[in-house]
Amino acid sequence: MTTELIRAAHLAALRDPALPADIDPAPRHVSREYAQRARSERFVSGTHVHGQTVMHYKLYTPPGDVRVARPLLVMLHGGKQGLEDFVLSSQMNEAAGRLGWMVLYPEKPTRNGDPASWSWYMYSHQQRGRGEPAQLASLTRSVIAQHRIDEQRVHVAGLSAGGAMAAVLGQTYPDLFASVGVHSGLPYGAVDDASGAPSLQRYGHADQQPRVERSPTHGTPPTIVFHGMRDMTVHPSNGVRIYENAVAGQPGEHRFENGREGGRAYTRRTHVAPDGRTNAELWLIEGAGHAWSGGDPQGLQADWQGPAASEQMLCFFIRHPASH
């Protein structure tokens, strides 16, 4: 089935009025006036405290009835990109709004007023219950507790350092995040301190053997990967490795598709299990650099010529609700 047909099928399924039938309605005392106001689109700022860390965030709520449980996507900005440019570059709010998804944008606490990078390369930030993974999981659970969220459809995605941290969250909190999207990111556990990060980013290999091990109790969640083949910031082999890690030890076959979308050619690799489920996707985009594919041309880290990564990630996430 072509990409366009897959997308059309998913969009049609979401419009099916029978889908919300199994969702408990809100209490009857909710006023009609409140329900009407809640149907408007909102993008609000907030703060969350975890231990001694204060994390700022923005939360997008699409138009619609807030009494209906919605999927939630956590989006992690890249390196020193900052939250505002990530929102603009990815255009995820526009894609999510059409499907009725909420989107949470955590912001890495700044250093001296400048945007800071997620610490994906540090051992202390690659563990469940510690560092940034614990902070992000705590924020996500707080949002779930405060809003009508479909807990089987909570996903995480990110760009560059944010993509690397999304991979970390997939490994450390697979019971929270149903699937993962990594754009121009780096594999989990390939390094465990700052000294190994530059070599991994530039050449796609580490200078040392890291001491990070995968979770012994959970496998890697379904993962979709986007990477530009002319990325001079994070070597494309990192994207390949993320895909290979996601399917390691799983039965199935690799299927390949060559196409062109938005002016750029791409190769799409899909790992399909014996029962027909997809475990992972890898999109390698010819001519693309270190930027969100299919994003807004006004964004500092967006490649408007490439395939629409935001839409394709959402299509992938739709097919992968939590199995726990």
N, C-alpha and C positions, 0 to 999 in steps of 0.2 A: 504494500500500500504506500502511496507517495506521501511525502511530508504534508502536502496541502490537504490530502484526503484525511490523514490522521488528525490534523488540526481541526478540520471541519467536523469530523465525527465527535471529537471531544467537546467542541463548542455546542453542538446540537444536543449532546447528552446533558450538558449543564443547563440548557434551556428547558429540559423536560420538566413540566410542572409536577410530575409524580415523584421526583427525587426527594423533595423535602418532607415527604409524608411520614418518614420514620423519625423526624426530629420533633422533640417535645416543644409545644408552643410555649410562649412566655406567659407568665401569670396574667389572668384576665384583667387585673386592676391597672395594667399599663394603659395610659390614656391614648386616645386616637391622636390627639395633638402631639404627644411625645413621639409616637410611632411615626407620624408624618415628618417631624423634624429629624428623626433619626435616619430617614431615607436619604438625606443629603450627604455628599462626600465630605470627609474630614481628614485633615493632616495636622496632628497636634504634637507638641513637644512634651516631654516628661523626664523625670529623673528616677533612678532606682538605686537603692543603697544595699550593698552586699558586704557585710563586714565593715571594713574601713574604706571601701571603694564606693564612690559615687559615679554612676554611669548615666550619662544623658542619652536620650533616644528620641526618635520621632516615630509616630504610629499612624499609618494610613488606614482609614476605614472607607471602603467603597460605598457608593449609593446602595440603598436597599434596607431591608428590615433587620435591625440589629437583634431582634428576637430569634433569628435563625442562626444556628451555629455555622461559622464560616471557617474555611481553612486559613492557616497562618503561615506566612513565609518570613523567615528571619534573613535579612540581607546585611552582609558585612562588607564595609567599604574597603577599598584597596589602600595599601601603604600609607603614604602621606596625602592621599587624595582628599580625605575629609568627606563628611556625610552629605553635604549639600551637592557637591559635584557628582557623587555617586547616584543620588536620586535623579539628577538631570541626565547623566550619561547613560544610565541603564534604562530609563523610561519604564521601570518596573511598575510604578503606580498605574500608568495607563493600561498596561497589559493586565495587571491584577484586577483593576477596576472593572474591566469588561467581563471578568469571570467571577466577580464577587469575593475576591480574596482580601484579607487583611495583610499588611506588610509592616514588619517591625525593623527599624534601622537603628541598631545600637551604635554609639559613637565611642571609639577608644578614647579614654581620658587624654587630654592634650598635655604637651610638655612645653612650658614657656610660651603658651599661646599658639603653638604650631601644631597642626594635625599630627598624630602619632600613629605608628604602625602596630598591628597586632603582633604579639610575641609568639608566633607559631613555631619558632625555631628553638625555644627554650624548654628544657626538660620539665621545669616547674609549671609550664603552661601547656603541657601535653598530657596531663593526667586528669582523670575524673575526680571531682571534689577539690581541685586546686586551681589557683590562678584564674586566668581569663575564661577557660572553659566553665568553671564553677560560676563565675560572675554572669556569663551569658546564659547559662542554663537557669540560673536564679531569675534573671530578668524575663526570660521566656515563660517560665512558670507563673511569674507574677502577672504577666499580660493574659495568660490563659485563665487565671483565677478571676481577673477583673472583667473579662469579656466573654461573650458566647463564642467559644472556639471549638471546632471539631478536633478533639485531641488525637484522632487517628490520622489527621492531615496537617501535621506540623512539620515543616521542612526548613532547610537552611541552605543558603547559597552565598557566594562572595566572589570578589575580584582580587587577584594578586594575593597580597598578604591576607585579605579577607577570605579569599578562596582557600588558602592554606588553613586558615582557622576553621572554615566550614568543614574541611576534611578532618581536622582534629575533633570537632564536635560530633561528626558522624561516627568516629571511633570510640569516643569517650561517653557519649550519651545516645546510643542507638535506640534506647527505650523512650527517648523524648522526640528525636527527629526521625521521621519515616524515610526520608531520602535526602540526598545531598546534591548540590550543584556547585561545580568548581570552574571558574573562568580565569584562565591565565595564572593558575595557582601552583602550589607545590605539594608533594605527597607527605602524608602523615609519617612522622618518625624517621625521616631520612637523615636529619641532623638533630642534635639535642643541645646545641649552644650556638652563640652568635658567630663563633669562628668558622663554622662549617656552612653557614648560610650563603655567603657570597659565591662560593664555588658551585653550590647546588643551583643557585639562581642562574649563574652565567653559563655553566657547562652541563648542568643536568646530573652531576654526580657529587657526592660528598667526599671530603678529605679524610673522613674517619668513619669507623663503624659506630653508629649510634647505639644507645642502650635502651631505646624505647621499644616496647613490645605491644602488640595489638591486644585488645581486650580478649581474655580467654573465654568469656561467657557469651559474647555476641559477635556475629559476623559483621562485615562491612555493609551498611545500608545501600540500597540501589543508588547509583551515582551517575550523573551526567556531567561531562567535561567539555569545555570549549577552550581552544587554544589557537592563537595565530601562528602560522608557520614562519613569520618574520618577526617574531617577538624577540627583541634584543635585551629585554629586562629579565624575563623568566624564560629559560630555554624550553622549547616545545617538548623535549623529551620528558619533562616533568609531567605534562598532561598525559602523555602515553603511560607513564608509570602509575599515575593515579588510577587510570582505567584498568591497568593490569592488576593492581592491588585489589580493586573492587571485585574482580571476577576470579581471583586466585582460588583454586580448589573447587570451583563451582562447575558442575557439568553443563555442557551446552556447546553452542557453536558461534563463531564470529561471522557476522554478515556485513558486507561492505556496500556502500552506495556513494556514487560520485554525482555531484549536482552543482548547481549554481543558483544563488539567491542573493538579491540585493546588489549584484555587480561582482560578487566574489565567488570563485569556485571553492568547493569544500569536499572533503572525504568524511563520510560518516560511518563509523564502525559501531556495530551493535552486538552485544552478547545476548544470545537467546537461549533460555533454559529449555530442557526437553518438553516441558509443558506449555511452551510458547511465551512465557513471561520474559521480559527484558530485564537483565540484571544491571546493565550499564550501557551508556552511549559515550562515544568520543567523536567530537567534531573538530577536525583539523582544517583551518581556513587558510587558503592560499593568499599570500600577499598581505595578510593582516598582522598588525603589530600588537603592542601591549595595550589593548583597549577593549571595551565591552562591545561585542559584535552586534550590529543592528541598532546601536544606541543613537542618541540625539547628537547631531553634528555640532551643537553648541557646547557639548560636554568636553571637558579636558581629557577624559579617558574613554572616548567613544569612537567606534568605527562604524559610521552610518552605512557603509557599503556592504557590510557582511550580513549573513543570515541573522534573523531576529532571535538572539539568545534568550531574551526574556520570555518570549512566547514559547519557544521550544522547551525551556526549562519547566514552565508551568504545565505544558502538555505531558512532560515526563513525570512530574510530580502527581498529576491527576491519576496517572496509571499506577502509582505506587503509594497507596495508603499504608499505614502501619500494619504489620502482620502480628504484632504482640497484642 
